[in-house]
Amino acid sequence: MSILQRQHVRFSLDIPARIYDKYGHRHLTNLQQISIGGCFTDWDEEVLVGDEFRMELPLPDGNFVPLHCKALYRFDHTGIGVKFVDITQFEQELISKIIAHRLDEEGVPLQIDPFNQPPKFSGPDPEPKVADIRQKRDLILERIMSAD
């Protein structure tokens, strides 16, 4: 999916989280990017593409929101692209509160509604050409972070 088709705004925030694997073992992780449709989390050798697992995100009140997740992509030694599966409107609202709280903690006012579709970028070429590895990774992340 191109940047023109993204459905949710992504936020680059460091958010601690917990992942529970299929055996019930808890692993601590750190989200690097998040939207109300998915996230990009630290590298974990035990999580493979296609794996489904539970993730818990910390709410501002100290509780956690449990989310059913699926790994869609792995960047070796970098991170894992995750989609929130069967996410409810209520869970999305809780994620929105987590995002707003983290932005507030970092002194950044929330000026973008996480539920709105991101602004479209216009240009002569609707499908940008990939010039380097970072751009390729960003394009893959855009596809992963959408709620398709």
N, C-alpha and C positions, 0 to 999 in steps of 0.2 A: 504494500500500500504506500502510495506517495504521500508527501506532506500535505497535498491538496485534499486528501481523503481522510485525514485524521479526525476522529470523532470526539476525543477528549484532550483537554490541555494537560501536558506533562509538566511536572515540577521537579526540578533538580534539588532534592533535599536528602540529607542523611537522616534516616529514620531507623532506629533499631527495631528488629522484629524477631519472631521465633518461627522456625519451620519444624513441623513434625513429619518425619518420614513414614513410610508404609509400615514400619515396625513400631511406631510410637515414640521413637527416639527424638528428643528435642535438640535442635541445632540453632545457635544464635547467628543472626545474619544482620546485615545493614543494607537497607534500601538506598539506592543511589538516585533513582528517579521513580516517580509515582504519578498515576492518574487514577480516576475513579474506575478505570477498566483494567488496569494491570500495573506492573512495576518492573524495575530492573534491579536485581539484588546481587549481592556479592557472590563470588564463585564458590560452588560446593561440588566437589568431585562426585558425591553420591547422588546428585540430582541429574537425571538424564532427560533429554528431549522427550516429551510425551508423558513424563511422570506426573501424577497428580498427588497433591499433598495438602496439608492444612498449614496455613500461615496465620499467625496472630500478630496484629498491629496494636501498639499501645495507644489507648485513648488518653486525652488530657486529664481525666479523673482517676487514672491509675488502673482502670480495667482494660481489657483487651477485646478487640473485635476479631472473631475467628472467620477466616475466609477459605473457601475451597479454591485451590489454584491448580494450574497446569503449566508446566515448563514448555515454552514454545521454541526457545532458541538458547544455545550456549555459546558464549564467546570464551574460548579456552583461556583459563587463568585470569579472566576479567569479570565475568558475571553471567547471570541467567535472566532471560526475558520471560516474564511470567504473566499469564492472563488470569484474571479473577473469573472463575466459572460459576454460572448460575447466581450471579450477584443480584441482590435485591436493591430496590430504591433506598431502603433504610440503611443497608450496609454502605451504599455509595454516599449517603449523607454523613455517615460516621467517618468515612475516609475523607470527605470534604472538611469535616471538623478537624481531623488530624492534620491535614495540609494547612489549614488556616492557623492552627495553633503553632505548628512548626515555623511557619513564615513569621508569625508574631514574635516568637522567641528569638528569631534571627533579625528582628527589626525591619522586616520587609512587609509593608502593608499589602493585603490581598486585594488586588485590583482586577483579578480575572476570576470569573465564576467557573469552577471546575466542571459544572454541568453544561456550559455553553460549548458549542463547537468552536475550535480555534479559528482565528482569522485566516482567511485564504491569502496566499501569496500569489501575486500575479507576475507574469513574465512571459517572454516570447516562447519558452519551451516548458510545457506543463510537466514533463518528466525530465528532471535534471540529470545530466550525465554524471556518472560517478568518476571522480578524478583521483581519489586516493582511498586507502583502507578505512580511514576514519569516516569519510562520507558514506562508504558502503555500510559500515557498522551503524551509522545514524539512520540510514534508510531502512535497514532491517529492524532497528528498534522502533521506528515509526510504525512499521507494519505490526509489530508485536503489541505495542501499547494501544493500538486501536481496539475497539470493542467488537470487532467482527467475529 
